[in-house]
Amino acid sequence: MTEVAEPPPATERACLRCGAPLGEDQDWCLNCGTAVGTRVAPTPRWRGPVALVGSLLAALALALALALVELSGDPQPVATTQPTPAPAATAIPTPAPTAVAGTTPTPTPLPGATPSPTPSPANGATPLPSATPSTTGSAIAQWPAGRTAYTVVIASNPSRAQAEQRARKEASQGGGEVGVLHSDDYSSLRKGYWVVFSGQYPSRQQAADAAQSRGSEAYARRVVPR
């Protein structure tokens, strides 16, 4: 009779940390979680590469800063502006006196020359009086300052030039003084007009009688200064 060899008894496994029994195909201890048949790969070390990258970035930043300092430190050429010379003063010639028709110009004596004596009239001769230009018909009267009176309003015009032209025309025809006043300076007149007037009268009736000789547009009006 042949004897069959019995297999060797299975070796009992135990956790190296806590001593808990382990199965044949058990790789982890169910009691403490220690790896029995599995080798845990170590965590990759990133400190070295991270430090290297940080050093490179710091060196790059330092080089960039030095470059910026070099660029900002270079002096820029400044354009020199040449002053513009002032133009030389040009002498303005003095115009020669123009002789008026009918008159004899008086010569200007030269330096050092002795002026000729003024000829005196002959014995018994009477010198002619100088001519005086006539202003009749061209003078424009002014209203007396601060005076309140009645007057004859011949015309009212917003243009001062046209009012003065009308006043000269009326004055050239005679019949008393003719003037121009600004209505803004008088409280009794409507503002914004140049008034052609004739005379000053103490009453309205006297001014109305005088207005009849100035035409249908003339009328009596009291003038009161402001």
Long-range contacts (C-beta under 8 A, 24 or more apart in sequence): 136-172, 137-168, 137-171, 137-172, 137-173, 137-174, 138-168, 138-171, 138-172, 139-171, 140-164, 140-167, 140-168, 140-171, 140-178, 140-179, 140-180, 141-177, 141-178, 141-179, 142-179, 142-181, 143-179, 143-181, 143-197, 143-200, 143-223, 144-200, 145-225, 146-225, 147-200, 147-223, 147-225, 148-222, 148-223, 148-224, 148-225, 149-200, 149-201, 149-202, 149-222, 149-223, 150-200, 150-201, 150-202, 150-203, 150-204, 150-206, 150-207, 150-220, 150-221, 150-222, 150-223, 151-197, 151-198, 151-199, 151-200, 151-201, 151-207, 151-220, 151-221, 151-222, 151-223, 152-197, 152-198, 152-199, 152-201, 152-207, 152-210, 152-211, 152-214, 152-218, 152-219, 152-220, 152-221, 153-195, 153-196, 153-197, 153-211, 153-218, 153-219, 153-220, 153-221, 154-178, 154-196, 154-197, 154-198, 154-214, 154-215, 154-217, 154-218, 155-195, 155-196, 155-217, 156-183, 156-190, 156-193, 156-194, 156-195, 156-196, 157-193, 157-194, 157-196, 158-192, 158-193, 158-194, 159-194, 160-194, 162-194, 163-194, 163-195, 163-196, 164-194, 166-196, 167-196, 170-196, 170-198, 170-214, 175-213, 175-214, 176-210, 181-223, 185-225, 185-226, 186-223, 186-224, 186-225, 186-226, 187-224, 187-225, 187-226, 188-221, 188-222, 188-223, 188-224, 189-221, 189-223, 197-223
